[in-house]
Amino acid sequence: MKIFIAGATGRVGTLLTNDLLQDGHEVIAGARHPERVEKNDRVTPVKFDLHESVAEMTEAIKGADAIYFTAGSGAKDLLQVDAFGAVKLMQAAAKDGIKRFVMLSALFSLEPTKWRTVKGLDGLTDYNIAKFFADNYLIHDTDLDYTILQPTVMTDKPGTGKITVDEGKFGYNPAEDVARTLADILKYQNTSHKIVKMREGDTPIDDALSRV
């Protein structure tokens, strides 16, 4: 497949690019600074800014078979990037007839009652609000074939290739395992129209995803 990644030069986007290449895919790497995209014959760097119009995004993603949203503003531009930027990319995907859309989100993004009661989430309220609106738009206002991945807090520890997928509990995830899980989502049709909560665990990623 040819796959577009929004946020391709970020921590997860870079790892995801490498995983998708290992799986034999081609990548269209969308980034504000495409010159930072690692050179590879199967990677096409594209200048991509989530402040752009839907029409500009539609042009940037042309030719893709699937889209990943891994971009983030680092809490500096939540409305324009994490919320409305994601929505515009969904609209662009619909205009281009690209059905498969994989969203990197956050644990309990769609459950506001948890934001102040689950330890570790109390300082992420504004971020979760942005994700809440983007994820809700994806589910209720598009016809896209979506998967929303909701990891817990990411770390730079080496990945284990093993995770826990369940109803959710606060914990941690190596970023390498988050990227690998994102890549593997494409292998399983049963992940379509699903919200997948994940944290570190003891189940191989393929086994966990095959059962969601």
N, C-alpha and C positions, 0 to 999 in steps of 0.2 A: 504494500500500500504506500501511497504518498501521504504523509501526515504533516499537518501544520501545527506548530507549537507556538503559542503566545507566551512570551517570557522565556525564550529559548536560552538566554544567557544567564538566567538566574540559577540558584543552587539546584533546585529540582529539575528545571528545564535542561540544564547541561547534562545531568545524570540521565534524564529521560531520553535525550537525543542519543546518547551512547547506547542505551538499552535497545532502543528501536532499531538502530543500525545493526546491532548484534542479531536482532530478529529478522534482518533482511529487508527492512523497510527503507524508503527514502524520506528525508525530512526537509520541510520548508521551515526554516528557523526564523521566526518573527521576533525582532528585537529593535529597541530604539537605537542601538549601536551595533548594526549588523557586522561591522568590522571586527567585533569581538567574538564572533562565532568561529569556532574551531574549523579549520579547513578540512574538507572531506569531499570526495567526488560525489557522494550521495546526499550531501547537505547543500541546500540552496539558501543563502542568507537573504532575508528580505527586511527592509526598513519597515518597522511596524510600531505605531504609537497608539495607545488606547485612548488618547484624546482625539484621534482622527474621526472623520465621519464614517457612517456605515458604508457609503459608496467607496471610500478609500480602502476600507477594510475588505470589502467585497473583491476589490482588484487584487489585494495582497494575498488572499487565500485561494485564488483561482487554481484549479487543478488538484486540490487536496481531496482525499477520500475520507479523512477524519480530522478532527480538531481537538487539541488539548489546550485548556486554559490553565497555565501554571504561573501566570503573572501576578505580581503584587506590588503595592506601593510602599511596603514597609511602614504602613500606618501614616504615611505622609500625604496621601491623596486618595483616601478611601472611596469617596463618592465618584470621582472621575475615572479611577482605574479599577478598583476592586468591585464596585457595584455597576455603574453605568458603562464602563469599558467592556465588562463581561457581557452585558445585555446587548451592546452594539455588535459585538462579535457573534453572538447568537443570531441576531437579525441578518448579519452578513452571510452567515452559514446558510440560513434559510433561502436567501436570495440566490446563492450559488448552488443550491440543491445538495449541499453537504449535510447528510443526516446524522452522522455519528459525532457526538460531542462529549468529551470527557472533562469534567470539571474537578480541579483540585480545590477542595473547600476546607472546612475545619470542623472538628468534632462538635456536635450539637448546634451547628449553625442554624438549624431549622427548629430548635427547641429553646426559645427564649427563657423559659422558666428555669433552665439549667445554668444560665450564664452567671447567676449570682449565688448559686447553691453548690456548684461543683468546684472543688478546690482546684486552683490553677487557672480558672477562666475569668475571675473577677476583674483582671486588668485588660481583658480583650473585648470588652463590650462593643466598642465602636467598630472594631474589625468584624465581629460577629454580626452586627447589624448590616454592614455592607454585604457580607456573604449571605445573610438571610434574604435580602431582596434579590440578589443575583440568582441564588438557588431557586427561590420561589418562581422567579420569571422563567427559568429554564424548565421547571416542572409543569407550570400551569399556563404559560403563555406562548409556548412553542410546541411544534410537532417533532422536535429533534429526538433522535435516539440517544438519550443521555445516560451517563453514569456519573454520579457524584461521589467522589472519594473524600471521606472525612477522617483524616488522620489526627492523632493527638499531637502533642508538642514534638517537633522534629529536633534531632540532635545530629552531631557530626560523628557519632560512633560508627564503626564499620558495620555494614549490614550483615544480617544473619541469614537472609532468605526465608525467614519464618515470621509469621505474624499471628495476631488474634483478630478475628472478625466476629463481632457479636453486637449486642444492643448498646455497647459503648460504656467505657469506664475510663476515667482520666489516666493517662500514662505517657509513654514516650515512644518515638519511632526513629530509628536511624533514617536519615534522608535517602540513603541508598535503597532501603527497603520500600520507601514511599514511591520512588521513581520506578523500581522494578514492578511494584504492584500496578502502577498506572499503565506501564507498558503491557503487562499481562492481561489487563482488562479486555483488550482487543481480542484475545483468544477465546473468550467465553461469551456466547450469546446470552447466557442466563444473567449477565451483569447489566443487560439493557433495562432501562427504566428502573434502576435500583440506586438506593443510597447505601454506600458501604462504609461502615465505621471500622477503623482499624487502629491497632496499637501493636507493640512488640509482643511476640508470643512464641508458641512451639509448633505451629502448623505451617508446613511449607506453603508458600504463596499460591502455587498452582492448586493445591488441595483446597485451600481456604476459598479461593475464588470460584472453584467449580461447584461450591455448595451454597453460594449466596442466593 
